[in-house]
Structures are given as C-alpha cells and as structure tokens.
Amino acid sequence: SMQALLLFLVKIPTRRSMQSSAMVVILAVAALWLQGCLSQPNMCMGPVQKDLLYGVAADRSTAVSICCHNTDFAEYSGYFESVGLFGKLDSSGVTTFYDSVCGKPLFRAPVGRSFEDWQTESEEHGWPSFRSQEILKENVDFRGGGEMRSTCGTHLGHNIPDGSGDRYCIDLVCIAGSPLPNLNITEAADMHAIEATVGQAAVSRSLTSVAYVVIMGSASGILAVLVMWRSCGKNAVKQPLLGSIE
C-alpha cells in the first residue's frame, strides 16, 4: 500500500546519516584493530613458553604477537643487541636455538664460520642471521614471500638471499625456547584449535557489531561496538610496537 511504501522510504537513511555511519565504521574498525581484535589468527601449535632464554622472557607478549599472530612484521632492528644475545653465548662452541613454542631445534650456529663472523653479519643486518649450513630444514617450512615458519606453526622470520646465498633473518623472540622432548604434538594441536576457535568467535562478534553500526547509524549502534570491543579485548592479543620486515 501507499502507506507502507512511505513508511519504508522514511526508514531509508539519508545521505548525511550514511556518511556519518561510514565515519563511525571507520573509527570502530580502527579501534578494533588497535585492540588486536582484527589481528591475524593464532598460527602456533600451542602457547609460547613462559621462560624464554637469552633475556627475552620479559617480552613474552611481543613473542606471542610476532611468532603466532604475524607473517610480515618483526621485532625491532637491533633488539637482539639490546638484550646482549652474543654476550650470553659460548663464543668457543656451537649454540642450538629452539622454537619458542614447541621446543624443536631450528638453528645451530656458528657452523662453517667463526663466532665473530656470525656476530658481525647479524649486527650488520639488525637481526640474528643464519646460513644454509646452520638451519635444521626438517623443522622449518618455507612459504611465499620468503617467510619462514617452524613445523609447529611459529613465525621465525624471512629468507633474504644475498651474494653469498640464502640468509635467514630471524626474530630472536621466536627461537628463544627450550627443548621439550616430551611434547605431545596432538595435545598441542588440540590446544591450538581451541584457541583459534575462540579468536575467530571474537572477530566474528566484532565484525557483527560493525555491521550493526552500518544498519543502525545511531547511538545504540555505537554502544554495541564499544561493548563488543571490550569483549574482544579479553581474547585478543595486544599488539606490540613492531619493526619492519626482517
């Protein structure tokens, strides 16, 4: 009927209200991103170890974000120097570095070069740098764009070849674990699946609230975003200040 049509037209938002709603959506998405609600899902097969080695235990939250919720970013350049990595190593021996999540061995260095050469190369590039003779390839997956992840799903860094061949530029916080010989991979995978489900549910709720703002464009819609933001914050990983790609 004509009355029903007029009622429908009245309900159609004006251009001004649509613009207002769009601005609210932009601000809402930005807030959710800063809160960590729209960060990448957990890729790790379990939690990051609590007692990380080499002086990085205090930065465990950074390790969680970089190693498990990330593909491109890295700890800031020179981070390993700020914790005094090479001063903590045996300069006359070979150090094995283990996955910060599952404890699998990933790198052994220095191999085929001196301790000083390894240290110098790492300091020149800003991150611990390893060569092909120093990686345990059976425990590492190579992905697109040079990204490297352990077979436990932990982001490690990137392969950035130079004139001497492959150079693995690695985040210290992701290779600061201890060996866990009794690790039950099935249990770890189950834990990962549970955490991923929780994280996906949080993101789904957040996106639903944003859609609600689009539809409503009102104070009640904004309130819904704030409520979902708070709820998502309980499950999301806080984003640390990250550096650029390794």
C-alpha positions in Angstrom: 0.0 0.0 0.0 1.0 3.7 -0.3 1.2 3.9 3.5 3.6 1.0 3.7 5.8 2.5 0.8 6.0 5.8 2.6 7.0 4.1 5.8 9.7 2.2 4.0 11.1 5.4 2.4 11.2 7.2 5.8 13.3 4.3 7.1 15.9 4.7 4.3 18.9 6.6 5.8 19.7 10.0 4.3 23.0 10.6 2.6 24.2 12.6 5.5 23.3 9.8 8.0 25.0 7.3 5.8 28.2 9.4 5.7 28.0 9.6 9.5 27.6 5.9 9.8 30.6 5.3 7.5 32.8 7.5 9.7 31.6 5.6 12.7 32.5 2.3 11.0 36.0 3.6 10.1 36.6 4.7 13.7 35.2 1.4 15.0 37.4 -0.8 12.8 40.5 1.3 13.7 39.7 0.9 17.4 39.2 -2.9 17.0 42.5 -3.2 15.1 44.4 -1.3 17.8 42.8 -3.5 20.4 44.1 -6.6 18.5 40.6 -7.9 17.6 41.4 -7.9 13.8 44.9 -9.3 14.1 45.9 -12.5 12.4 44.6 -15.7 13.9 46.9 -17.8 16.1 49.1 -20.0 13.9 51.1 -21.6 16.7 50.6 -25.2 17.9 50.3 -24.1 21.5 51.3 -21.3 23.8 54.7 -19.5 23.8 56.9 -20.8 26.5 57.0 -18.7 29.7 60.7 -18.9 30.5 62.2 -17.8 27.2 66.0 -17.7 27.0 68.6 -15.0 26.1 67.0 -12.3 28.2 63.7 -12.1 26.3 61.4 -13.6 28.9 60.1 -10.1 29.9 59.0 -9.6 26.3 56.8 -12.7 26.1 53.8 -10.7 24.9 55.8 -9.4 22.0 56.8 -13.0 21.2 53.2 -14.1 21.2 52.3 -11.4 18.7 55.3 -11.8 16.4 55.6 -15.6 16.5 51.9 -16.6 16.5 49.8 -13.8 15.1 52.0 -12.4 12.3 53.5 -13.1 8.9 55.3 -9.8 7.9 56.4 -7.8 10.9 59.4 -8.4 13.2 61.0 -7.3 16.4 62.7 -4.0 16.0 66.1 -3.9 14.4 68.9 -4.4 16.9 66.6 -6.0 19.5 69.0 -8.9 20.0 71.8 -6.5 20.8 69.6 -4.7 23.4 69.3 -7.9 25.3 73.0 -8.8 24.9 72.5 -12.0 22.9 76.1 -12.7 21.9 77.4 -12.0 25.3 75.2 -14.8 26.6 76.6 -17.4 24.2 79.6 -19.6 24.3 82.0 -18.0 21.8 84.1 -21.1 21.5 81.2 -23.5 20.9 78.0 -24.0 18.8 74.6 -22.9 20.1 71.4 -24.6 19.2 68.3 -22.4 19.1 64.9 -23.9 19.8 61.4 -23.0 18.8 59.8 -20.6 21.4 56.6 -22.6 21.3 57.2 -26.3 20.8 60.9 -26.5 21.6 62.0 -28.1 18.3 65.7 -27.3 17.3 65.8 -24.9 14.4 69.3 -23.4 14.0 72.8 -24.3 15.1 75.5 -21.6 14.9 78.2 -20.8 14.1 78.8 -23.6 11.6 81.3 -23.2 8.8 82.4 -19.8 10.0 83.8 -18.1 13.1 81.7 -16.8 16.0 83.0 -13.3 15.2 81.9 -13.5 11.5 78.4 -14.7 12.6 78.1 -11.9 15.1 79.3 -9.3 12.7 76.9 -10.3 10.0 74.0 -10.3 12.4 74.8 -6.9 13.7 75.1 -5.5 10.2 71.6 -6.6 9.3 69.9 -6.0 12.7 68.6 -9.5 13.3 70.3 -12.8 14.1 71.4 -14.1 10.7 71.9 -17.8 9.8 73.2 -19.6 6.7 72.1 -22.8 5.0 74.6 -24.9 6.9 73.1 -23.7 10.2 69.4 -24.5 9.7 67.6 -27.7 10.6 65.4 -27.7 7.5 63.3 -30.7 8.6 61.8 -28.5 11.2 61.2 -25.4 9.0 58.6 -24.6 6.4 59.4 -22.0 3.6 56.4 -20.0 2.5 55.6 -17.4 -0.1 57.4 -14.1 0.1 60.4 -15.7 1.8 58.5 -16.2 5.1 59.8 -19.0 7.3 57.7 -20.8 9.9 58.6 -23.8 12.0 56.7 -27.0 11.5 54.9 -26.1 14.8 53.5 -23.0 13.0 55.8 -20.5 14.7 56.7 -17.5 12.5 60.5 -17.3 12.5 61.5 -14.6 10.1 62.4 -14.4 6.4 64.9 -15.7 3.9 66.6 -12.8 2.3 69.3 -14.1 0.0 72.4 -12.1 -0.8 75.6 -12.6 -2.8 76.7 -15.5 -0.5 73.4 -17.4 -0.9 70.4 -17.8 1.4 70.4 -15.7 4.6 67.8 -16.4 7.2 67.0 -13.3 9.1 65.3 -14.4 12.3 63.4 -13.0 15.2 65.2 -13.8 18.5 61.9 -14.0 20.4 60.8 -16.9 18.2 63.9 -19.0 18.7 64.4 -18.4 22.4 62.7 -21.6 23.6 64.0 -24.7 25.5 63.8 -28.2 24.1 60.7 -30.1 25.1 61.4 -33.8 24.4 58.1 -35.0 25.8 56.0 -32.6 23.8 52.7 -34.2 22.8 52.0 -32.7 19.4 48.4 -34.0 19.4 47.6 -32.1 22.6 49.4 -29.0 21.3 47.3 -29.2 18.1 44.1 -29.5 20.1 45.1 -26.5 22.2 45.8 -24.5 19.0 42.4 -25.5 17.6 40.6 -24.3 20.8 42.5 -21.0 20.8 41.8 -20.5 17.1 38.1 -21.1 17.6 37.9 -18.6 20.5 39.8 -16.0 18.4 37.6 -16.5 15.4 34.5 -16.1 17.6 35.8 -12.8 18.9 36.5 -11.5 15.4 33.0 -12.6 14.3 31.4 -10.8 17.1 33.4 -7.7 16.4 32.5 -7.7 12.7 28.9 -8.3 13.6 28.9 -5.2 15.8 30.4 -3.1 12.9 27.7 -4.3 10.6 25.1 -3.3 13.1 26.5 0.3 13.1 26.1 0.4 9.3 22.5 -0.6 9.7 21.6 1.5 12.7 23.9 4.5 12.3 22.8 5.5 15.8 24.0 5.9 19.4 22.8 2.3 20.1 25.0 1.0 17.3 28.0 2.9 18.6 27.3 1.4 22.1 27.2 -2.1 20.6 30.7 -1.5 19.1 32.1 -0.4 22.4 30.6 -3.4 24.1 32.0 -5.9 21.5 35.3 -4.0 21.6 35.6 -4.6 25.3 34.5 -8.3 24.9 37.0 -8.8 22.1 39.8 -7.3 24.2 39.5 -10.2 26.6 40.5 -12.6 23.9 42.7 -10.6 21.6 46.5 -10.4 21.7 47.7 -6.8 22.4 49.8 -5.5 19.5 53.4 -4.5 20.5 55.5 -1.9 18.7 56.9 -3.9 15.9 59.7 -3.2 13.4 59.6 -3.6 9.7 60.2 -6.9 7.9 63.4 -8.6 8.9 
